[in-house]
């Protein structure tokens, strides 16, 4: 077991069958963990129906309701570490992330020295497709705002298509990551960067979903804005590295 793709879902019945087929058709021995937040549209039932076809490769964890993207990934990270996966991926269910790019992220971590590989919309060669202008402005504005406040040298700090080496997730105290939306994506990268891991951005083309509804909300945007300020405060006036460093992995030095 080497590669695990974590896919959080809420009302993704129209997408989940296709995205799972696309991942497994790559024939790169990816395993997938779907974490479903009690989708009323029956997303989890679709996954269950597919499990016999992808036995020992497709796993499902059902939760009682909408508990947030960040908590889903934290559960998935801990599950991946427990089950000894070496490369752990974050990925959306709605085809905004192209499954074919999984291998490019994997190669960056496996063979090209990256500890964290980010599928980036805003580095040279990347881009977005079929997004309304207001969403593009919001996303680029969030990236610029994050770089200015945190001084983190990433063009796409809110990106959600990522490969982590197991050692990175083992080194972060995941119980100290509290944000659940945009700010979760930012803090995970910030924690990895502060702990000295090498982060590499891989250009991707992000395409807006064709089916289902976006999970973006005013609350998520607000959390992103305030979360970045909180991270700046923590890093200036507390020992942020000590706070987020896992006590279980002493290999990360002060």
N, C-alpha and C positions, 0 to 999 in steps of 0.2 A: 504494500500500500504506500503510494508515494504522493499522489496528487488528489486533493479534495476541492471541489467547487461548492461553495456555500451559496444557496439561493433563498433569500427570505421572500415569502409570498403573502399577499392579501388580495383576494379577488383576481387571480391570474389564470382562471380556468381556460380562457381563450388562448393563452400563451404557453402554459407550462408543458403541455404535451410536445409542442413543436420545439421548444428550447431544449428539452431533455433529449429528444431524438437528434437534434443538431449536435449536441455535445458528445453523445455516445457514438454518433456516426463518424466522428473524427478518428476513432479507433486509436486513441493515444492513452488508453487505460485511465481516463479520468473517472473518479468516483464523484457522486453528487449527494449532498445533504440538503434537502428542502426543509425549511423551517416555516411552517404555515401558522399564521395568527388567526386561526378560527375562521377562515374565509367562508362567508355564507353562500358563495356561489359554487362550492364543491371542489375547490382546487385540490384539497388533500385527497379526495376520492379519486381524482384523475391520477395522482401520483401512486396511490395504492394499487390501482389497476395496472400500472406499468411496472411495479416492483417485481412480479414474477419474470417479466421479460428481461429485466436488468438485475437479476439476483446477485447479491453481494457487491453491487456497484451503486445502487440507488437506495438512499435512506431518507426517512421522513421523521420529523419531530413536529408534533402538533401542540399548539399552545391555545389557551382558552380565549384569547381576544387580542386586540391590537396593542401590543406591548412595545412597539417601536423597533425601528431598523437596527439601532445600536445594540439593544439587548439581544436581538436575534443573532447578530454576528458574534457577540461575546459568547453566547451559548455555543455557537458553531465553532469558534476558535478553541474553546475548552474541550469540546468533543473531539476535534481534530487532533489536539495535542495528546489527549488520552488514548486515542487510537493510532498514534505514532505516524501521522501523515507528515511528510517532509516539506510539502509545498501546498499552501492553503490560499484559495482564491475567493475573492468577493465578486459577485456578478448579479446583475438584475435579471428578472425573468421575462422581460418584455421585448427582447431583441434590440434594445438600444445599445447593448454590447454585443458585438459580433462574436459568436462562439469560436470562429476560426482564429481570433486573436489570442485565445487562451494559450496556444502553443508559443506565440511570440513572447508573452509575459513569462511563461515557464522558462524559455530559453535564456531570457535576460537574467533570471535568478540562478538557473542551473549552470550556465556556461559562460556568462558575461560579467560576473562579479557583483550583480545587484543583490542586496538583501531584501529590498522591496521594489517591485516593478509596478508602475502605475500606467494604466491605459489613459493617455493624456490627449485631450481635445485641443490643447492650446500650445503645444510645441510644434515645431516645423514638421509638416507632413500630416498633422492631425486636423480635425474639423468636426463640424456638426451638420446634420442633414434634416430637413423638414421641421426644424424648430422655429416657432414664432419669434419675431424680433425681440419681444419683451422678455422671453425666457433666455435668449442669448445674452441680452444686456444684463439680466439678473445674474447669470452664471459668471460672465466675465467680470462683472463688478464685484461679485463675491470673491473671486480669485485675486483680483487686484487688492481689495480691502484686506484679505488675509495676508498677502505678502507684505503689505505696508505695515501692518500691525505686528506680525509675528517674525518678520525678517526671514521667513522660511523660503529657501531658494527653489520653489516649485511653481510651475506655470499653471497647474491644475490641482490645487490642494483639496478641492471638494469632490474630486473624481471618486467613483465607486466601483471601478473595474481594476482590481488589484491582485497581485500575487505576493504573498509573504513567505519567506522562509520560516520554518518551524522555530528556529532559534530566536527570531525577532519576537514572535508571539510569546514564547517562553520567557523572554527577558522583560516583557511589559507586565506590570501588575494590572491585569484586566479588570479587577474589581475597583480600580481607581479611575476607570474610564466611564463617565456618567452620562455623557450626552447621547441623544438617540437619533438625531437627524443629520443635517449638514455638519454640525459641530462635531459629531462622532467621527465622520470621515477626516475632518481636519485634525482632531486630537490624536487619532491613531498615527497619522503621519508625523505630527509634531513630536509625539512620544518616541517614535522610532528614530527620528532625526536627532532629538536631544540625547538619545542613548548612543549615538554615534554610528548608526547603521547607514549603509550606502543605499540611497534611493535613486532609482533611474526611471525617467519618464519615457514611455514608448508611445509613439504617435498612433492614434486610432481615429476612426470616423464614427462618431456617435450619431445614431439615428433615432428620431422620436418614435415612440411606440405607435403601432397601428391599431392595437386592440386594448380595451380597458382604459382606466382613468389614471392620470398621474396622481401620485401620493403627495405632491408638493402642497404645502399649506402655509398660511401666515405664521403659524406657530413654529414651523420648521425654519422659516426664514428668520424669525425673531431669535430663535435659539442660536442660529448661525452667527448673527450679528453680536449678540451678547456673549456667546461662547468664546469667540475669538478674543474679546476683551478680557474675559476671565482667564484664558490661557496666558495672555500677555502679563496679567497681574500675577498669576501664580509663578511664572517664570522669572519675574523681576524681584518678587518679594518673598519667595519661598524656594526651597531646594527642590525644584520640579523634578529633576532627574532622580533624586532619592525617593520622591513620592510615587513615581510611576515605575520604578525599577522593581522587578519581581524579586522577592526574597528567595524564591526557589531557584534562581539562576544567578549565582554570584560571579559569573564570568564577565558581567558588565561592571567595569570598575568606575569608581567615583571620579 
